[in-house]
């Protein structure tokens, strides 16, 4: 082994003058570098695919009725919900506003009030109110109440 000057004009015993070793070392660096770049590209591509398939795009509240797959009654209920209920209740977020979130209200066994989560008790709560929730029976028609309940089933 012989010490040879490296790039900074310093001597290094680690730098072998043997041409074969230098070529292997250079190829090894290129291969490692390419492997590193491929790994970075794979991770970036994987994250992009994950974002696309995880629905990390559009907020459901901003989607159209068609994008949400709502039928006419559910779409009508969505509009009524936005006008009368959305001030106090969130539809697509678990974060409560003035009242509890209604996201997945029919997927749960009980309503936030403790009543069984079914159409009858939801309708009763909308019409008569409960605790801090004002009664909406004088503001909404029976059809509007049914439309809102149909919409709540989609959350």
C-alpha positions in Angstrom: 0.0 0.0 0.0 1.2 3.4 -0.9 -0.1 6.8 0.3 -1.2 9.0 -2.5 -2.5 12.5 -2.6 -6.3 12.8 -2.5 -8.5 15.6 -3.8 -7.5 18.1 -1.1 -3.8 17.5 -1.7 -3.5 15.6 1.6 -2.1 12.2 2.0 -4.3 9.2 3.0 -3.3 5.7 3.7 -6.9 4.6 2.9 -6.7 5.6 -0.7 -5.0 2.7 -2.6 -3.1 3.4 -5.7 -4.1 0.1 -7.2 -6.2 0.8 -10.3 -8.5 -2.2 -9.8 -9.4 -1.2 -6.2 -10.2 2.4 -7.3 -12.5 1.1 -10.1 -14.3 -1.2 -7.7 -14.7 1.6 -5.1 -16.0 4.0 -7.8 -18.6 1.4 -9.1 -19.6 0.6 -5.5 -20.3 4.3 -4.8 -22.3 4.7 -8.0 -24.3 1.6 -7.1 -24.9 2.7 -3.6 -25.9 6.2 -4.8 -28.3 4.8 -7.4 -29.8 2.4 -4.8 -30.3 5.4 -2.4 -32.0 7.4 -5.2 -34.2 4.5 -6.1 -35.2 4.1 -2.4 -36.1 7.8 -2.1 -38.1 7.7 -5.4 -39.9 4.5 -4.2 -40.8 6.2 -0.8 -42.0 9.3 -2.6 -44.1 7.3 -5.0 -45.5 5.2 -2.2 -46.6 8.3 -0.2 -48.2 9.8 -3.3 -50.2 6.6 -3.9 -51.2 6.4 -0.2 -52.4 10.0 -0.3 -54.5 9.3 -3.4 -56.1 6.1 -2.1 -56.6 7.3 1.4 -59.0 10.1 0.3 -56.6 12.7 1.4 -58.0 15.0 -1.2 -61.3 16.7 -1.0 -63.2 17.4 2.2 -66.5 15.5 2.1 -68.3 18.8 3.1 -67.1 20.3 -0.2 -68.1 17.3 -2.4 -71.2 17.5 -4.5 -74.2 15.4 -3.8 -73.3 13.2 -6.8 -69.7 12.7 -5.5 -71.2 11.6 -2.2 -73.6 9.2 -3.9 -76.7 10.9 -2.4 -80.2 10.2 -3.8 -82.7 13.0 -4.1 -84.1 12.7 -0.6 -80.7 12.5 1.0 -79.5 15.5 -1.1 -82.6 17.5 0.1 -81.8 16.4 3.7 -78.3 17.6 3.3 -79.5 21.1 2.3 -81.9 21.2 5.2 -79.1 20.0 7.5 -76.7 22.7 6.3 -79.4 25.4 6.9 -80.8 24.4 10.2 -78.4 21.8 11.8 -75.0 22.6 10.5 -74.6 25.7 12.8 -74.4 23.5 15.9 -73.6 20.0 14.5 -70.7 18.8 12.3 -71.5 16.2 9.7 -68.2 15.0 8.4 -65.9 15.7 11.4 -65.8 14.0 14.8 -65.1 17.4 16.3 -68.2 18.8 18.1 -69.4 22.4 17.5 -72.1 23.7 19.9 -73.8 20.3 19.7 -72.3 16.9 19.3 -70.9 15.7 15.9 -73.4 13.6 13.9 -70.8 11.8 11.9 -71.7 8.1 12.0 -74.7 8.8 14.2 -76.5 5.7 13.0 -73.4 3.5 13.1 -73.4 3.9 16.9 -75.7 2.0 19.3 -76.7 5.2 21.2 -77.2 8.8 20.4 -75.2 11.4 22.3 -78.3 11.9 24.5 -78.2 8.2 25.5 -81.3 7.2 23.5 -81.1 4.3 21.1 -79.8 5.4 17.7 -82.9 4.8 15.5 -85.1 6.9 13.2 -87.8 7.2 15.9 -85.6 8.8 18.5 -83.7 10.9 16.1 -87.0 12.3 14.7 -88.3 12.9 18.2 -85.1 14.8 19.1 -85.3 16.9 16.0 -89.0 17.8 16.5 -89.1 18.2 20.3 -85.5 19.2 21.0 -83.5 17.8 23.9 -81.4 19.5 26.6 -79.7 22.5 24.8 -81.1 21.6 21.4 -84.1 23.7 20.5 -87.2 22.0 19.0 -87.3 22.2 15.2 -90.9 20.9 14.9 -92.3 24.4 14.1 -89.5 25.2 11.6 -89.3 22.0 9.6 -92.0 20.1 7.7 -92.4 16.4 8.2 -90.9 15.8 4.8 -87.8 17.9 5.7 -87.4 15.9 9.0 -87.5 12.7 7.0 -85.0 14.1 4.5 -82.6 15.0 7.2 -82.9 11.6 8.8 -82.2 10.0 5.4 -79.1 12.2 5.0 -77.9 11.4 8.6 -77.9 7.7 7.5 -75.2 8.5 5.0 -72.8 10.0 7.5 
